[in-house]
């Protein structure tokens, strides 16, 4: 086999590996909870929703944020401190 043919096959194999790894990592990243809809361990999560109005480029959308309620030994009741994260911005274009 000619050296140039071997080099091109190695390049194609390397390119295929890089593309495959990128797709695998993207799938893993999309499967994880958004930081705006999750709370650290030991906290109760309450999700709040906000409707984004429809625009020319996309239909109406809904975004969510997490409100985290922290329970301590001093305050084990559901009236513990609650902190809500900010809403993510409304998407500019259709997500599809």
Secondary structure, DSSP 8 states (H G I E B T S, - for coil): --HHHHHHHHHHHHHHHHHHHHHHHHHHHHHS--GGG---TTEEEEEEEEEE---SSS--EEEEEEEEEE--SS--STTSEEEE-------SS---
